[in-house]
Amino acid sequence: MASMAEKAVPKLKLKPRRLKGHDDSTTCCISSRERSNVIVTSGDDGRVCWFDLRCPDVPQLVMDVSVEPVSSICFKSGMEDTIYVSSGKEIKGFDVRLAAAQWKPLESYNYNKEEINKVVCNSKSSFLAAADDNGEVKIIDIRQQCLYKTLRAGHTSICSTVEFLPWRSWEVISGGLDSMLMLWDFSKGHPYKVVDFATFDVSSSIAGRCVNPAFVHAIAVPEVDMLDKLDKICAVARGDGAIDVINIETEMASTKSKSSSNSRKGSHSRSKDGSSSSNTEADKNGKKRLHLDYTLGGHTAAISSLALSMFGERGKFLISGGNDKFVKVWNWSLYLDAGLSEDDNNDILHLNIEVPRKVNWLCTTSADTENLVVCDTSKVVKVYSIA
């Protein structure tokens, strides 16, 4: 039944550039906003490698920073000579201008109780957020070098990913293996909006969906300078191979509407359609959510990484990588520009790239070529040219 419903999409096998510097599986990659030719990768070997794509396929700088695998890396926003590295339960900060045979961190934070899955820095370089296996997000004040807040009592399983909302300076969004997406005001320390992907689309046809639950593995949000072209959205990569794009402002508006409605319990209902608040939310938000799955040529296994394109028209493409050994390039701007539903849109999947291994992480650069970087279960980083 699944094969009948699945859209047939041509597979591309592109020859990548191969970057060597790691001794074990590569886990994470980031690209410089200030220098389009610079990328940084991490691996299970406890190593961080800096590559200049104008140079040969070996690192310009190798940092052996941990005896444990490095799970995540991020730049200090606006100061990219400083990099934050998560390994085990610890976050370390390094200044690469202080190159040494033995790397010693300038900052070190040990607030997470379990292994960290992702660390990110906000756009003002004032806070770090670290999502961990305990289901918590630690907010760290990097100016005062102390713990600011622990976001708990939200996720009931592993918190796999977190991002700051660039247009809301005190808010983060997190996703976990409880299939929950949560919006937090981290100054208060509690979630004010929860989206449960295990239930919100149960009425849709799920015949042929891969057997994995709708765990939230990765999320992507636009940067501030993308907002003139994009809505204030969040793209969600799921364990069942689907991607959901939700409008955050619409979600928050529905929350305020529900809160207002609840405060009037006992009075006459002012609902225009007489439906329950949950149905009203579904009706309002159903048209705002874009669902990209196997029926459009999407993934047939869990999606591990998701990114908005930095090259060309920034944010035009949504790029996903999964355990099915495919990277999908979605021209999701067609949906925004024309207001098309996925049922009408046969061109939304722009490229379908077959890769040799399961994808662990991917990112894009702002260059016209060599603009897609893929870390997989091998020790070789692959760089593709796409447009």
N, C-alpha and C positions, 0 to 999 in steps of 0.2 A: 504493500500500500504506500509506503514511504517513497519508493522509487517513482511511483506514478505521480505523486504530488510534487516531487522535487524538480526544480527547474534545471534543465541542462545548460551548463555554461562552459564555454571553451576554456581549457586549462592552458596556462602559459608556463613555460619553463625558461626562466631568464637565467643567464649566466651571471652570478654575482662576483663582486670583488671579495676576496677572502683575506681577512685580517687576523694575523696570528700573534698571540702574546700570552694567552691563558693556557694553563695546564689541566684545566677541568672544565666542566660545562659552564657556559656563560649565562649569567642570571639577569642582568639589567644593562640598559644603555640609555644615555642621555646625550642631547646635542646642544652645542653652545648657541645662545641667542646673539652673542657679540661677535663670534667668529664662526661663520657658516661651515668652515672646513674642519672644525674640531668636534670630535665625539669622544665620549668617555664610557668605558664598559667595566663591568664587574663580573666575578665568577665564583664558583664553588671552591676555587683555589685560594680564596681570601685575598685576591689581587684586584687592583684597579688599574686599568690601562688607558692612557691618553693617546689618541691617534690624531694625526693631521693628515687629512685625505689628499693633500697636495704632495705628500711624501710617500716613500715605500710602505709596504704593507706590514710594518712592524711598529710597535708603540714608540712614541717620542718620549714617554715617561711611564715607568712601571712602579707602582706603589704596592708593596706587600704589607697590608694593613691589619691582617687578622689571621689567626690559625683556624678560624671558623669560616664557613661560606659567607660571602657578602650578599645579602638579600636585596638591597636597594641602595641607590645613590641619588643625590640631588645637588645642584649648585646652590650656593647662597645667592639669592636673587639680586642682580645688579652688581655682584662682586664674584665673578665666576672663577677667580683664583682660589676661592674657598669652596670646598666640597664636603658634604656630609655623607657618611657611610654608615649603614646599619649592618650589624653582624651579630647574630644571636640576639641577646636582650639589650645590646649597647649601641649607642650612636656616637660616632667619633667625627670631629671636625678637623680638617687639614687645610693648610695654606700651601699650595703647590709651589709657590715661589721659594719655599724653604726646603728645597729638594735635599734629601739625605739618604744615606744607605739604610739607616734605621728610621722609619717614619714614626714620629711621636705626635699624637694628636694635640692640638691647641685647646680643644674642648672635648669633653667626654660626658655623656649622659647615660645613666643606668636606672631609669625610672620604670621601664616596662618590665612586667613580671614574667612574660613569656616572649617567645621569638618574634621579632619585628618583621612584618611583611612588606611595609612600605613606609618611607620617610619622605616628606615634602616640606618645602620652605615657602612661606607666603611672599607675596609680591613686594612687601615693604621690608623684608629681611628682618622681621621682628619675632616671628614664631616658627617653630617646627611642629609638624604633626606626625605622630608615629603610630601606625595601626599594628596590632599584635594578635597572637594566637589566643590570648585571654579574652578576646572580644572587646578590648578597650582601645581608646585612642588617647595618647598622652600629648598634651599641648605644652610645649617647652618654650619659655621666654629666652631667646638666645642673646638678648641684650643684657639681661640680668643673670643669665646662665643658671636658670632654676626652673623647676616645674611650675607651670602656671595653672593647669587644670587637668583632671582626669575625666574623660568622657566614658562613663560606665552606665550599667543598667539600661543599655540599649540593645546591643547585639547579644544573642544567646549562644553564639558559636564564634568561630574564628573571624576576626575582622581582617579582611584580606586587602583592603585598599582604602585610601583617603585622599581627598583633595581640598584645598582652600577654594572658596568662591571668590574670584578676584574682584567682583563688583560688590561684595558684601564683606567688609573687612573683619567682622567678628564671627564669620560662619564657615563651617566645613561641611563636607558631605562624605559619608563613609558607606562602604558596602561590605557584606560578609557572607559566610557560608551558612547563614540562617535564611538566605534569600532576601534579606532586608537591605533597603537603601534608606539611609537616615540623614536628615538635615539637622545640624546642630548650631545653636548659638553657644560658642565655646566660652563666652564670658559668663554664661549661666550654668553650663555644664549638663544640659539635658536636651534630648532631641525634641524638636517641635513639629516634625513631619516624618512619617514612616511610610515607605512604599513596600509592600510585601509582594515580591514577584512570584511567590509560590501560589498566590491566590488571585491576583488582580486580573489575569487573563484566562482563568479556568474555563470560561464559557466559550473561548475560541476553540477551533478545531486543533487537537493536539495529536491526531493520528500521524505517525511517522516521526514524531519528535524523538530525538535521541534520549536514551533512558536516564541520563543524568538530570538531577534536579536543577532548578533555576537559581543556583548559587550565583552571587555577585562576585566575579573574579577581578574585574577591573572597571574603572570609570574614566571618562575624559570630559573636561569642561573647557570652554573657550577662554583664551586670554583676553584681557581687557581690549586690546587693539583689534580683536576679531568681532567685537560686539556690534559694530556698525553694519556688518554683513550677516551675522548670525543672531539667532535668538539667545536668550540666557538659558542654555540647555545643559543637560547632562546625558552623555551617552553611556549606557550600561552594558558591559559584556557579561554574558550569563553562561552558566555551566551546561545549559541545554543547547548551546550553540546559537542562541538568538541574541540580537542586540536590540535594546529599547532606547529610544531617544525621547526624553521627557522635557517639557518646558518647566523649569524650576519656578518661575514666577507664577505660572498658572497653578502649580501644585500648592504654592504658598497661599495663593488667593483662595483656593478651595478650603485650605485649613482654616483660614480666618473666617470664611463663610460658615463652616461647620461650628467653629467656636462661638460665633455670634448666634447661630441657631440654637446651640445647646444652652446658652445663657438665657434663652427665652422659653425654657421648658415650662409648661403649665399655661402658657399664653396661646393665642390662636396661631396656627402655623402660617408662615408667610411664603412657603414654598410655592412657586408658580405652577409646578407640575404635580404637586402632591406626593412626590416620590420620597423615599427615605434619603438620608444624607449620603449614604454609601452609593446608592444608585445615581444620585445627582452628581456625585464626584465622578463616577464612572462615565456618565453621559457627557459631562463637561470635559473630562480629560481624555476620553477615548480618541477624540479627533486630534488631540495635541500630541499623542504618543505615536511615534513612528516605530514600527516593529519590523526588523530585518531578520528573516530566518531562512531555512532551507528552501522554502517555496519561491524565494527570489534568487536562489543560487548561493545561499549563505552556508555557514559552517554546519557540519554534521557531527561535531564533537565540541567539547567545552572550549570557550574562547579564553585565552590566557592574557591577552594584551590588546590595548586599544589606544589609538592616538588620532588627533586631528592634524591634518597636513600643515606643515610650515612652509612648504615651497609654493611658488606661484601665488594664486589667490588664496591667502591663508585661511584654513578652515574649510576649503571647498570640499575636500575629501575626508572621509572617516575611514581609517585603516585598522583592520583587525587581524590578529593572528591566533591560530588555535591548535588544539591537539590533533586535528585532522590533517596536519602538515600543509595547511593552506594559509596564504595571506590574501585577504579580500580588500580591495580598494573600492569604497562606496562613494558614488557621486551624490551624496545626500543633499547637496545644495539644490538639486532639481526639485526635491520635495519642498524646500523652503521657498524657492523662487516661484514655482507654479502652483503650490498648494495641492500637489497631487497626492493621492493615497497610494499605498503600496500595491493595491490591486490594479491601478492604472499605469503604473510605472514599470516599464520593461528595461529601462536603461540605467537604473539606479546602481547596479553592480557594474563598475567601470572596468576593473581588472580582477582576474582570478588566478593568483600566482601559486603554483605548486612549489613547495620548498622541501628540502631533503629530510628535515627533522621536525619534531614538535617544537612549536614556538614558545619560548619563555618570556620574551619581552621584545618590543619593537619601539622605534621612535623615528621621526623624520627630521631632516635638516632643511634649511632654507635655500639650498643650492638648486640649480636647474637640473643637475645630474648628480648621481651618487647621493640620493636624497632619502633613501629608505634603509634603515639599519635594523638588522634582525639578530637577536641572540636566541640560540636554540640549545638543545641538549648536547651539542658538541662543544668543543673548545675553540672553534673557529667562528668569528663574527662575520656575517654576510652583509654586504652593502649592494643594494640594487639601485638602478636608475629607472624611475617611473615618472610619468607625466599625465 
